[in-house]
C-alpha cells in the first residue's frame, strides 16, 4: 500500500495527465457544421491562379520565338511545365515555388528571343552607330547568355531583360534620328512645291500631301515614331512628284506659248505683206482700236493663299517612350520603294513621260 505522500503525488499526476488529454482534443463540430476536425489544406484555387500566370509567361515566350532562339532551354522549361501542370491538379500540392521558377524561365527566354531578333534587325539596317554604347553592352550580355543558355534562373532573366532593353534603346534612337531626317526632307520638298505654286494648280493633291506630313507629326508626338517615318517619306515623295509634274506641265505650256508666238509672228509678217498690197481703211470691220483691252488683267490673289503652313519642328519624344513601342516583327522600316534612288527614278520618270511611275 502506497504511503499517503506518494498516493497524493500519483493522484496529482493523474489529474495533470487528464487535463493534458482534454486540452489536445479537437473541438467537436458545432451545429453550424464549421468544425476544424480532420481539416486538410486545399491549394486548388491558388494553384489555378499560379498556373494561369505560368501560361501567360509561356505564351509570351512562344510568341517571341523562344523555341527557335533557345530550343534546348525552351524544351527543358516545357518538360518542367508539364510536371507542374500535372501537380496542380492535386489540391494537396502547393505549386507556388515551382510556378514562380517557371515564370522566371519563360520571361527570361522571351527577353532572350526578343534581344536576338532586335540585334538582327539593328545589324540589317546598320543602326548600331546611332547608339554604339548600348549596342556594345547588349551584345556582350547576349553573347554571355548564349554560352550559358542552359543555366536558366533569376540571373539569366535579369540579364536577358537588360539586353532586350538596350537593343530597344538603340532602335529607338535610330528611329528618332531617321524620323527627323525624313521630316526635314519632307519640309524641303514642300518648300520646293510651294515655290512653283503646286497649291494653285494641284490644290487637292497638295492638300493630301500636307495631311500626310501632319499625320507623321501626330504619330511622332504620340510615340508612334516608326509609323511617322513612313508618313514623312510618303509626304516627301508626294511633294516631289507634284513639283516634277507641275514643272513638266509648265515646260509644256511654255513650249506651246513659244509655238503660238512663232505662229503669231508668221501671221503678222503675212499681214504686213498683204497690207502693203491691199491696205485696209481705219475702222474697218474686225480691226480693233490700238488702245482696246482684249483680256482682263490676271488676278493672282488665289496663289497668295495657296500655301499651307506647317511647323518647322515637331514635339520631342523621350527615347524610353519610343523604346516601349518597339515591335520589329511588324516593322516596315526597310529600304523598299521609298529610298533616295526610287525617288530620283520617280522624278526622272515624270520628266521623261509626264506620268509618275506606279
C-alpha positions as CSV (number, residue, x, y, z in Angstrom):
1,X,0.0,0.0,0.0
2,X,1.3,3.4,-1.0
3,X,2.2,5.9,1.6
4,X,0.0,8.9,1.9
5,X,2.5,11.3,0.3
6,X,3.2,9.0,-2.7
7,X,-0.6,8.5,-3.1
8,X,-1.0,12.2,-3.2
9,X,1.6,12.5,-6.0
10,X,0.0,9.8,-8.1
11,X,-3.4,11.4,-7.8
12,X,-1.9,14.8,-8.8
13,X,-0.1,13.3,-11.8
14,X,-3.2,11.6,-12.9
15,X,-5.1,14.9,-12.7
16,X,-2.5,16.7,-14.8
17,X,-2.5,14.0,-17.4
18,X,-6.2,14.1,-17.6
19,X,-6.1,17.9,-18.2
20,X,-3.5,17.5,-21.0
21,X,-5.6,14.9,-22.8
22,X,-8.6,17.1,-22.6
23,X,-6.7,20.1,-24.0
24,X,-5.3,18.2,-27.0
25,X,-8.7,17.0,-28.3
26,X,-10.1,18.7,-31.5
27,X,-13.1,20.9,-30.9
28,X,-16.2,18.9,-31.8
29,X,-18.3,20.3,-34.7
30,X,-21.0,22.7,-33.6
31,X,-24.5,22.8,-35.0
32,X,-23.4,25.1,-37.8
33,X,-21.1,22.5,-39.3
34,X,-18.0,24.7,-39.2
35,X,-15.7,22.4,-37.2
36,X,-12.0,22.0,-37.8
37,X,-11.7,18.3,-37.0
38,X,-9.7,16.4,-39.7
39,X,-9.0,19.7,-41.6
40,X,-7.0,19.2,-44.9
41,X,-5.1,22.1,-46.7
42,X,-6.6,22.8,-50.2
43,X,-4.4,24.6,-52.8
44,X,-6.7,24.1,-55.7
45,X,-7.6,27.8,-56.1
46,X,-4.1,29.2,-55.6
47,X,-2.7,26.5,-57.9
48,X,-5.1,27.6,-60.7
49,X,-4.1,31.2,-60.3
50,X,-0.4,30.4,-60.4
51,X,-0.8,28.1,-63.4
52,X,-2.6,30.9,-65.3
53,X,0.4,33.2,-64.7
54,X,2.7,30.5,-66.0
55,X,0.6,30.1,-69.1
56,X,0.7,33.8,-69.7
57,X,4.5,33.9,-69.5
58,X,4.8,30.7,-71.6
59,X,2.6,32.2,-74.4
60,X,4.7,35.4,-74.4
61,X,7.8,33.3,-74.8
62,X,6.3,31.3,-77.7
63,X,5.2,34.4,-79.4
64,X,8.7,35.9,-79.2
65,X,10.1,32.8,-80.8
66,X,11.9,31.4,-77.8
67,X,11.6,27.8,-79.1
68,X,13.7,28.7,-82.1
69,X,16.0,31.1,-80.3
70,X,16.9,28.7,-77.5
71,X,15.5,25.3,-78.3
72,X,17.1,23.1,-75.7
73,X,16.4,25.6,-72.9
74,X,12.8,26.0,-74.1
75,X,12.3,22.2,-74.2
76,X,13.6,21.9,-70.7
77,X,11.1,24.5,-69.5
78,X,8.4,22.7,-71.3
79,X,9.2,19.4,-69.5
80,X,9.0,21.3,-66.2
81,X,5.8,22.9,-67.3
82,X,4.1,19.6,-67.9
83,X,5.2,18.3,-64.5
84,X,3.9,21.4,-62.7
85,X,0.7,21.4,-64.6
86,X,0.1,17.8,-63.5
87,X,0.9,18.6,-59.9
88,X,-1.5,21.5,-59.9
89,X,-4.4,19.1,-60.3
90,X,-3.7,17.7,-56.8
91,X,-5.3,20.2,-54.3
92,X,-3.0,19.0,-51.6
93,X,0.1,20.1,-53.5
94,X,1.3,23.7,-53.4
95,X,3.0,24.6,-56.8
96,X,3.9,28.2,-55.9
97,X,7.7,27.7,-55.8
98,X,7.8,25.7,-59.0
99,X,5.4,28.0,-60.8
100,X,7.5,31.1,-59.9
101,X,10.6,29.4,-61.2
102,X,8.8,28.6,-64.5
103,X,7.6,32.2,-64.9
104,X,11.2,33.4,-64.4
105,X,12.4,30.9,-67.0
106,X,9.8,31.8,-69.6
107,X,10.2,35.5,-69.0
108,X,14.0,35.2,-69.5
109,X,13.5,33.1,-72.7
110,X,11.1,35.7,-74.0
111,X,13.6,38.5,-73.4
112,X,16.4,36.5,-74.9
113,X,14.5,35.8,-78.1
114,X,13.5,39.4,-78.4
115,X,17.1,40.6,-77.8
116,X,18.4,38.3,-80.6
117,X,15.7,39.4,-83.0
118,X,16.3,43.1,-82.3
119,X,20.1,42.7,-82.7
120,X,19.4,41.1,-86.1
121,X,17.2,44.0,-87.1
122,X,19.8,46.5,-86.0
123,X,22.6,44.8,-87.9
124,X,20.4,44.5,-91.0
125,X,19.6,48.2,-91.0
126,X,23.1,49.4,-89.9
127,X,21.6,51.1,-86.8
128,X,24.3,50.3,-84.3
129,X,26.2,53.5,-84.8
130,X,23.1,55.5,-83.6
131,X,23.8,54.3,-80.1
132,X,27.0,52.3,-80.1
133,X,27.4,52.2,-76.3
134,X,24.1,50.5,-75.6
135,X,24.6,48.2,-78.6
136,X,28.0,47.0,-77.5
137,X,26.8,46.4,-73.9
138,X,23.8,44.5,-75.0
139,X,25.9,42.4,-77.4
140,X,28.3,41.4,-74.6
141,X,25.4,40.3,-72.5
142,X,23.8,38.4,-75.3
143,X,27.0,36.5,-76.1
144,X,27.4,35.5,-72.5
145,X,23.8,34.3,-72.2
146,X,24.1,32.3,-75.4
147,X,27.1,30.5,-74.0
148,X,25.2,29.7,-70.8
149,X,21.8,29.2,-72.2
150,X,21.3,26.0,-70.1
151,X,21.7,27.9,-66.9
152,X,18.2,29.5,-66.5
153,X,17.3,31.4,-63.4
154,X,16.9,34.8,-61.9
155,X,20.3,36.0,-63.1
156,X,19.6,34.8,-66.7
157,X,16.2,36.5,-66.6
158,X,17.7,39.8,-65.4
159,X,20.5,39.9,-68.0
160,X,18.2,38.9,-70.8
161,X,15.8,41.7,-70.0
162,X,18.7,44.2,-69.8
163,X,20.0,43.2,-73.2
164,X,16.5,43.4,-74.7
165,X,16.0,46.9,-73.3
166,X,19.4,48.2,-74.5
167,X,18.7,47.0,-78.0
168,X,15.3,48.7,-77.9
169,X,17.0,51.9,-77.0
170,X,19.3,51.5,-80.0
171,X,16.4,51.1,-82.3
172,X,14.5,54.0,-80.7
173,X,17.5,56.3,-81.2
174,X,17.7,55.2,-84.8
175,X,14.0,55.7,-85.4
176,X,14.1,59.1,-83.9
177,X,17.0,60.3,-86.0
178,X,15.6,58.8,-89.2
179,X,12.2,60.3,-88.5
180,X,13.7,63.8,-88.0
181,X,15.8,63.4,-91.2
182,X,12.8,62.3,-93.2
183,X,10.7,65.1,-91.8
184,X,13.3,67.6,-92.8
185,X,13.4,66.1,-96.3
186,X,9.6,66.4,-96.5
187,X,9.6,70.0,-95.4
188,X,12.3,70.8,-98.0
189,X,10.2,69.0,-100.7
190,X,7.1,71.1,-99.6
191,X,9.1,74.3,-100.0
192,X,10.1,73.3,-103.5
193,X,6.4,72.6,-104.2
194,X,5.4,76.0,-102.8
195,X,8.0,77.7,-104.9
196,X,6.3,76.5,-108.1
197,X,2.7,77.2,-106.7
198,X,1.7,73.5,-106.6
199,X,-1.1,74.5,-104.2
200,X,-2.7,76.5,-107.0
201,X,-2.5,74.1,-109.9
202,X,-2.9,70.9,-107.9
203,X,-4.8,72.1,-104.9
204,X,-6.4,68.7,-103.7
205,X,-3.2,66.7,-104.2
206,X,-1.2,69.4,-102.4
207,X,-3.6,69.3,-99.5
208,X,-3.3,65.5,-99.3
209,X,0.5,65.7,-99.2
210,X,0.3,68.2,-96.3
211,X,-2.1,65.9,-94.5
212,X,0.5,63.1,-94.8
213,X,3.0,65.4,-93.2
214,X,0.7,66.3,-90.4
215,X,-0.2,62.7,-89.8
216,X,3.5,62.0,-89.3
217,X,3.7,64.7,-86.7
218,X,0.7,63.2,-84.9
219,X,2.2,59.8,-84.9
220,X,5.6,61.1,-83.8
221,X,4.1,63.1,-80.9
222,X,2.2,60.1,-79.6
223,X,5.2,57.8,-79.6
224,X,4.5,56.1,-83.0
225,X,7.8,57.3,-84.3
226,X,8.3,54.3,-86.6
227,X,4.9,54.9,-88.3
228,X,5.8,58.6,-88.6
229,X,8.9,57.7,-90.7
230,X,6.7,56.2,-93.4
231,X,4.3,59.2,-93.2
232,X,7.2,61.6,-93.8
233,X,8.5,59.6,-96.6
234,X,5.1,59.4,-98.3
235,X,4.7,63.2,-97.9
236,X,8.2,63.8,-99.3
237,X,7.5,61.6,-102.3
238,X,4.1,63.3,-102.9
239,X,5.6,66.8,-102.8
240,X,8.5,65.7,-105.0
241,X,6.2,64.1,-107.6
242,X,3.8,67.1,-107.6
243,X,6.6,69.5,-108.1
244,X,8.0,67.5,-111.0
245,X,4.6,67.2,-112.6
246,X,3.9,70.9,-112.3
247,X,7.3,71.8,-113.7
248,X,6.7,69.3,-116.6
249,X,3.3,70.8,-117.3
250,X,4.7,74.3,-117.1
251,X,7.5,73.5,-119.6
252,X,5.0,72.0,-122.0
253,X,2.9,75.2,-121.6
254,X,5.9,77.4,-122.3
255,X,6.7,75.4,-125.4
256,X,3.1,75.8,-126.6
257,X,3.4,79.6,-126.0
258,X,6.6,79.8,-127.9
259,X,5.0,77.9,-130.8
260,X,2.0,80.2,-130.6
261,X,4.3,83.3,-130.7
262,X,6.0,81.9,-133.7
263,X,2.7,81.4,-135.5
264,X,1.7,84.9,-134.5
265,X,4.9,86.3,-135.8
266,X,4.4,84.4,-139.1
267,X,0.8,85.8,-139.3
268,X,2.0,89.4,-138.7
269,X,4.5,89.0,-141.5
270,X,1.8,87.8,-143.9
271,X,-0.5,90.6,-142.7
272,X,2.2,93.2,-143.4
273,X,2.8,91.9,-146.8
274,X,-1.0,91.9,-147.5
275,X,-1.4,95.4,-146.1
276,X,1.3,96.7,-148.5
277,X,-0.6,95.2,-151.4
278,X,-4.2,95.9,-150.3
279,X,-4.3,98.5,-147.4
280,X,-7.3,98.4,-145.0
281,X,-9.1,101.7,-144.1
282,X,-9.2,102.8,-140.4
283,X,-12.2,101.4,-138.6
284,X,-12.7,98.5,-140.9
285,X,-14.8,95.6,-139.6
286,X,-12.8,93.1,-137.5
287,X,-10.0,95.6,-136.6
288,X,-9.7,96.6,-133.0
289,X,-8.5,100.0,-131.9
290,X,-4.9,100.3,-130.7
291,X,-6.0,101.1,-127.1
292,X,-8.6,98.3,-126.9
293,X,-8.5,95.9,-123.8
294,X,-8.7,92.4,-125.2
295,X,-8.1,90.4,-121.9
296,X,-8.7,91.3,-118.3
297,X,-5.6,91.5,-116.1
298,X,-4.7,88.3,-114.3
299,X,-5.7,88.1,-110.6
300,X,-3.1,86.3,-108.6
301,X,-4.8,86.7,-105.2
302,X,-5.7,83.0,-105.2
303,X,-2.0,82.0,-105.3
304,X,-1.1,84.2,-102.3
305,X,-3.2,81.9,-100.0
306,X,-2.4,78.6,-101.7
307,X,0.4,77.6,-99.3
308,X,-0.5,75.6,-96.2
309,X,1.7,76.5,-93.2
310,X,3.3,73.6,-91.1
311,X,5.5,73.7,-88.1
312,X,9.2,73.7,-88.8
313,X,9.8,71.4,-85.8
314,X,7.9,68.6,-84.1
315,X,7.3,67.9,-80.4
316,X,10.2,65.9,-78.9
317,X,9.6,62.4,-77.5
318,X,11.6,60.6,-74.9
319,X,13.7,57.6,-76.0
320,X,12.2,55.4,-73.3
321,X,8.7,56.1,-74.6
322,X,9.8,55.1,-78.1
323,X,11.6,52.0,-76.8
324,X,8.4,50.8,-75.2
325,X,6.6,50.7,-78.5
326,X,9.3,48.9,-80.5
327,X,7.8,45.9,-82.3
328,X,10.2,44.8,-85.0
329,X,8.1,41.8,-86.0
330,X,5.7,44.3,-87.6
331,X,8.3,46.8,-88.6
332,X,8.1,48.5,-92.0
333,X,11.3,50.5,-91.8
334,X,13.2,48.7,-94.6
335,X,14.5,50.4,-97.7
336,X,11.8,49.5,-100.1
337,X,10.4,51.9,-102.8
338,X,10.9,54.9,-100.5
339,X,14.6,55.4,-100.6
340,X,16.6,58.1,-102.4
341,X,17.1,56.1,-105.6
342,X,13.5,55.3,-106.0
343,X,12.5,59.0,-105.5
344,X,15.0,60.0,-108.1
345,X,13.7,57.4,-110.5
346,X,10.2,58.7,-109.9
347,X,11.1,62.3,-110.7
348,X,13.1,61.2,-113.8
349,X,10.1,59.2,-115.0
350,X,7.8,62.2,-114.6
351,X,10.1,64.5,-116.6
352,X,10.5,61.8,-119.3
353,X,6.9,60.7,-119.7
354,X,4.8,63.2,-117.8
355,X,3.3,60.3,-115.8
356,X,4.5,59.2,-112.4
357,X,5.6,55.5,-112.1
358,X,3.0,53.4,-110.2
